[in-house]
Amino acid sequence: MRGADQRIDFGQAAEVSGELLPQGNAVLITLVGHDGRRSTLTIPAADLQRLVPLLLLLGCALPQHEPPGSKLSLVPTDSLSVGGLPGGETLLAVAVGPATVGFSMPASAAEKLGRSLLLAGGNAMEPTSIQ
């Protein structure tokens, strides 16, 4: 399909997989449909930084019901940073490979997150005290 947009529908995929290209400059996502047709999407490493927040923001607009059989996806992070924002919110920055995603949250949520991290980081066999 030259000159026209080609639609890649993840909803019709029977299998989705991804890999880093050998040059290390892009990610290749492969979709196999229920009909066996294969589609590929190549995302340059420089575009991952913009794609991750875009997908998260678009996901916020979706209805909040949980699809049957869905489970939590665990994503290993490289680093986690916390800081302040001009409006008084707290910035939580999470780095995953070349992409860093920043989340804005009210101070009350940051306090709860801090307490949760302290509890999770402590030894489960020892009592944890939060002042």
Backbone hydrogen bonds in HBPLUS format (Angstrom, degrees):
<---DONOR---> <-ACCEPTOR-->    atom                        ^
c    i                          cat <-CA-CA->   ^        H-A-AA   ^      H-
h    n   atom  resd res      DA  || num        DHA   H-A  angle D-A-AA Bond
n    s   type  num  typ     dist DA aas  dist angle  dist       angle   num
A0012-GLN N   A0009-ASP O   3.14 MM   3  5.63 155.4  2.20 111.6 118.3     1
A0013-ALA N   A0010-PHE O   3.12 MM   3  5.17 163.9  2.14 109.4 112.3     2
A0014-ALA N   A0032-VAL O   2.70 MM  18  5.76 155.5  1.76 147.4 155.1     3
A0015-GLU N   A0032-VAL O   3.16 MM  17  5.18 144.4  2.30 146.2 150.3     4
A0032-VAL N   A0015-GLU O   2.92 MM  17  5.18 162.4  1.95 153.8 156.7     5
A0017-SER N   A0030-THR O   2.95 MM  13  5.30 160.3  1.99 151.6 158.1     6
A0030-THR N   A0017-SER O   2.77 MM  13  5.30 164.7  1.79 152.5 158.0     7
A0019-GLU N   A0028-LEU O   2.90 MM   9  5.35 145.8  2.01 145.6 156.6     8
A0028-LEU N   A0019-GLU O   2.79 MM   9  5.35 173.6  1.80 167.9 169.6     9
A0021-LEU N   A0026-ALA O   2.96 MM   5  5.62 176.2  1.96 153.1 154.3    10
A0024-GLY N   A0021-LEU O   2.76 MM   3  5.32 156.6  1.81 122.1 130.4    11
A0045-ALA N   A0025-ASN O   2.86 MM  20  5.32 170.5  1.87 131.7 129.9    12
A0027-VAL N   A0043-ILE O   2.86 MM  16  5.21 161.4  1.89 143.7 147.8    13
A0043-ILE N   A0027-VAL O   2.82 MM  16  5.21 168.6  1.84 158.5 162.2    14
A0029-ILE N   A0041-LEU O   2.77 MM  12  5.07 170.9  1.78 154.9 158.1    15
A0041-LEU N   A0029-ILE O   2.80 MM  12  5.07 151.7  1.87 149.2 157.5    16
A0031-LEU N   A0039-SER O   2.80 MM   8  5.16 170.1  1.81 158.6 161.9    17
A0039-SER N   A0031-LEU O   2.85 MM   8  5.16 159.1  1.90 151.0 157.5    18
A0033-GLY N   A0037-ARG O   2.81 MM   4  5.27 167.1  1.83 160.0 162.1    19
A0036-GLY N   A0033-GLY O   2.88 MM   3  5.11 162.7  1.91 111.5 115.8    20
A0047-ASP N   A0044-PRO O   2.88 MM   3  5.40 141.5  2.03 114.5 125.5    21
A0048-LEU N   A0045-ALA O   3.20 MM   3  5.35 149.7  2.29 103.5 112.2    22
A0050-ARG N   A0047-ASP O   3.13 MM   3  5.40 129.9  2.39 102.7 114.7    23
A0051-LEU N   A0047-ASP O   2.93 MM   4  6.12 152.1  2.01 151.6 160.8    24
A0052-VAL N   A0048-LEU O   3.11 MM   4  6.05 172.5  2.11 155.7 154.8    25
A0054-LEU N   A0050-ARG O   3.30 MM   4  6.30 154.0  2.37 139.8 147.5    26
A0055-LEU N   A0051-LEU O   2.92 MM   4  6.14 163.5  1.95 159.1 161.8    27
A0056-LEU N   A0052-VAL O   3.09 MM   4  6.36 159.9  2.13 152.0 157.8    28
A0057-LEU N   A0053-PRO O   2.81 MM   4  5.99 163.3  1.84 154.7 159.0    29
A0058-LEU N   A0054-LEU O   2.91 MM   4  6.08 161.7  1.94 151.7 157.0    30
A0059-GLY N   A0055-LEU O   2.88 MM   4  5.98 148.7  1.98 140.7 149.9    31
A0060-CYS N   A0056-LEU O   3.09 MM   4  6.42 134.4  2.31 139.7 150.7    32
A0060-CYS N   A0057-LEU O   3.17 MM   3  5.19 131.2  2.42  94.1 106.7    33
A0061-ALA N   A0058-LEU O   3.05 MM   3  5.39 141.3  2.21 105.2 115.8    34
A0062-LEU N   A0059-GLY O   3.17 MM   3  5.30 154.1  2.24 103.1 110.9    35
A0070-SER N   A0067-PRO O   3.19 MM   3  5.66 155.8  2.25 137.0 134.7    36
A0078-ASP N   A0095-ALA O   2.77 MM  17  5.36 161.9  1.80 143.9 149.8    37
A0095-ALA N   A0079-SER O   3.02 MM  16  5.23 172.0  2.02 147.0 149.3    38
A0081-SER N   A0093-ALA O   2.84 MM  12  4.99 162.1  1.87 148.6 154.0    39
A0093-ALA N   A0081-SER O   2.80 MM  12  4.99 164.4  1.82 146.4 151.6    40
A0083-GLY N   A0091-LEU O   2.93 MM   8  4.99 148.6  2.03 140.3 146.4    41
A0091-LEU N   A0083-GLY O   2.63 MM   8  4.99 171.0  1.63 148.5 151.2    42
A0085-LEU N   A0089-GLU O   2.96 MM   4  5.33 146.3  2.08 159.0 151.6    43
A0088-GLY N   A0085-LEU O   2.99 MM   3  5.56 163.1  2.02 127.8 129.3    44
A0090-THR N   A0105-MET O   2.77 MM  15  5.30 175.7  1.77 165.5 165.8    45
A0105-MET N   A0090-THR O   2.95 MM  15  5.30 153.5  2.02 148.7 156.9    46
A0092-LEU N   A0103-PHE O   2.82 MM  11  5.01 161.3  1.86 150.6 156.5    47
A0103-PHE N   A0092-LEU O   2.71 MM  11  5.01 158.8  1.75 141.3 148.9    48
A0094-VAL N   A0101-VAL O   2.86 MM   7  5.33 165.1  1.88 152.7 155.0    49
A0101-VAL N   A0094-VAL O   2.87 MM   7  5.33 163.6  1.90 151.9 150.6    50
A0096-VAL N   A0099-ALA O   2.75 MM   3  5.37 169.6  1.76 169.2 173.0    51
A0099-ALA N   A0096-VAL O   3.06 MM   3  5.37 151.8  2.15 136.9 132.8    52
A0109-ALA N   A0106-PRO O   2.97 MM   3  5.42 126.8  2.26 109.5 122.6    53
A0110-ALA N   A0106-PRO O   3.12 MM   4  6.52 151.0  2.20 148.9 157.9    54
A0111-GLU N   A0107-ALA O   2.97 MM   4  6.27 150.7  2.05 151.9 159.3    55
A0112-LYS N   A0108-SER O   3.21 MM   4  6.48 158.4  2.26 141.4 146.4    56
A0113-LEU N   A0109-ALA O   2.88 MM   4  6.12 155.0  1.94 146.5 154.0    57
A0114-GLY N   A0110-ALA O   2.87 MM   4  6.08 158.9  1.91 147.6 153.0    58
A0115-ARG N   A0111-GLU O   3.02 MM   4  6.30 161.3  2.06 149.8 154.3    59
A0116-SER N   A0112-LYS O   2.94 MM   4  6.15 157.3  1.99 147.0 153.6    60
A0117-LEU N   A0113-LEU O   2.87 MM   4  6.12 155.8  1.93 153.0 159.5    61
A0118-LEU N   A0114-GLY O   2.96 MM   4  6.21 156.8  2.01 149.0 155.3    62
A0119-LEU N   A0115-ARG O   2.99 MM   4  6.26 159.0  2.04 148.8 154.2    63
A0120-ALA N   A0116-SER O   2.87 MM   4  6.07 159.5  1.91 148.7 154.8    64
A0121-GLY N   A0117-LEU O   2.84 MM   4  5.89 147.9  1.94 145.3 153.7    65
A0122-GLY N   A0118-LEU O   3.12 MM   4  6.15 125.4  2.43 137.9 149.5    66
A0126-GLU N   A0123-ASN O   3.04 MM   3  5.46 156.4  2.10 112.9 119.9    67
